[in-house]
Amino acid sequence: MSLHFHLHPEYPQPHLVSAIVEALRQGSIMLYPTDTVYAIGCDVTVKSAVERVRRLKQLSNSKPLTFLCPSLSQIAAYAQVSDTAYRLMKRLIPGPYTFLLPATKLVPKLLLDPKRKTTGIRVPDSVICQTLLGALGNPIVSTSAKLAGELLGDLPLTPDDLEPLEKQVDLIVNDSTPLRSLVSTVIDFTQAEPEIVRRGLGYDIVADLLA
């Protein structure tokens, strides 16, 4: 049976954060709110947990997983950040953006695009996410809590999407705010010029910066 944690959206209770973090270190997977969609997540350093997320989402090993970092400085440990990427990312984070970047050796293979050796990283504008990241000390997997595909144009996430997952995860984190259902804007920094490959929250801001 899943454990439920009700966190304050602005002042997450330290004793609950500690319990969640300890469970993640032990290999638990969770449903949790981000600044975009509700997500399925785990500690990226726990292989068994990442494998469970993949099975739950029915993702083949050829499909990369996005993960959350608390800051641009930590992104630089997990990805190669060009000067162009750095300047743009610095203006966008924290926020609803996923950055596709060449991965460093610190990124577990289970998270990578195996052909391109790239990874997707976000720095969320969410107190709860940032608090969990700070307490855990590792990045956290962030994949939409939607078992169908995540292509541009999919219907927004609904409570009905979460129901099938509630018995398949170990932890359910709730912040008592309305369900957020819009995806992040994805920016590809693996080519010479940045390219928006998915429109989502914050798209207009990125488009203006790239114009």
N, C-alpha and C positions, 0 to 999 in steps of 0.2 A: 504493500500500500504506500502511495506517495505521501511524503511529508509536506505540509503546507507551511509557508513562511510569509507572513504579512508584514512587509517592510514599509516604513514611512518613505514617501517618494523623495523627500528633501533631507531627512535626518534618519537614515537607516539605523535601526537599533543594533549597537555593537555586539550584543550577545547572540542575536540572530545571524548577523553577518559571520561571526566566528563559527557558528554551527554549520552554516552553508559551506563555508570555505573548507572546513575539516571534512565534510562529506565529499566535496569535489576532489580533495587530495586523495581520498580513499577510492575514487573511481566512480562516483555518482554522476548521473546526468540530470539536467534540470530543464524546466520551462521557466523562462524569465523575461521580464519586459526590458526592451531597449528603447532608444529614441526613435526607432522606426517600427519594426514589427516585434511581436512576441517571438522569442527565439528558443531553439534547443541548444543547450550548451554544456560544456565540460571543460576540465583542465586540459589544455593541449598537450601536456607532458605525460598524460596517463593514456597509454596506447589502448588499453582495453575499453576505456570510456569513449575514445574517438571511434573505435570499431563499432561500438554499440550505436553511436549516433549515425554512422553510415548505414548500418542495418535498418535502423528505425526509419531513416529517410529513403531507404532503398537506393542508395547512391553507389555506383561502381567506383572502383579505385581510380578511374580516369577523371572523376569529377572532383575538383578541388573544394576544400572547405574554407570559408572565411573565418577569421578570428579577430577578437578585439584586443587592442593594446591601449594603455592609458595615455600615451603621449607620442609625439613625433620622435623623441629620442629613443624610445623603445622600438618603434618601427624600424629605425636604422640598424638595430641588432638583428632583425629578422628579414630584412630586405635591403636590396641595393637601391639607394635613393639618389637619383641624379640631381644636379643643381636645379633643373627646370621643375622636377617633381617636388623638390623641397620647397621652392618658393610658392608654388600653388597650394601644396598641402598645408603649409603654415598658415595660409589665409582661410582655409576651410575647416580646420579642426579646432575643437571637437565639433562634430556635426554628422549629418546623415549621408556620409559618403564612404564608398568602398574603393580602395585603391588597389589595382592590380600591379604587382611589382615583381622583379626578379628576386627569387628567394635566396637567402643565405643558408648555410648548412645547419643553422639552428632550427629551421622549420622542419618538423617531423614529416617523413615521406607521406604519411597518411593524409596530410593536409594539402599537398602539392598538386598542381597540374603536372602529371608525370612527363608529358612531352615537352612542355615549354619551361618547366622548372620555375613556375611562377606561383604566387600566392596572393590571396585577397585579404587585406587588412583594413580594419576600421578603428577610429578613435571616437567613441560615442559621446554625445552630449547628454549624458544620463548620470545622475548622482548615484543611483543604485549600481549601475555598471562600473562606474569609476571606483566606488567603494569596494566592490567585490574584487576588482582587479588589483587595487592597492593592498587589500588584505591577503589575497592569494599569492601575489608576487609572480604570477605567470599569466600569459594570455589565456583568453577563454574563447572556445568555439562559439560561433554565432551563425546558425543556419535557421532560416525561417521555419516557424512551427506550422508548416503547411506540407502535407504529405504528397500533394500533387506537384506538378512542375512549378518552377519559379520564373518562367519566361515573362518578358515584358508584356503587359496586357492581362495578366492573370487577375481574377477577381480578388478583391481585398480579403485579408484574413478575417474570419468571423469566429465567435465563440464555438460554433459547431466544428470548426477545424481543430480546436484545442481538445475537445472532448475525447476523441480516440487516443490522444497521446497521454492523457492524464494517468492512465493505469500502466503506461509503459516507461515512465520516467520515475526517478527516485525523489526528486524535489520539485515543488511548484512554488515559484516566487511570485507574489502578487503585491502590487503597490496601490491598489484601490483606485487607480485612475482609469479613464476610458481606454478601451482596447485600441492600441495603435496598429494600423494595418498597412501603411504605405511603405514601400521598399526604399532602399537607399539608391542614390545615383552612383553608378559604377564608372570609374575613370581608369582607363588603361594607360599605364606609364611604361609599358614594355617596348614601345616603339619610339622612333625619333621624336614624334610629336604626340602629346597627350590626346586621347580620344575618348569621348563619352560613349560607352557601349551599352548602357541602360539608363533610361530616364527614370528618376524617382524624386524623392524629396530633395529640395535644394538645387534642382536642375538649372533653373534660371540663373542662379548665382554663378554656377560653373560656366554656363554658356557665355555669360557676360565677360568672365575672366579670360576665357579662351578666345573670345572674338578679337 
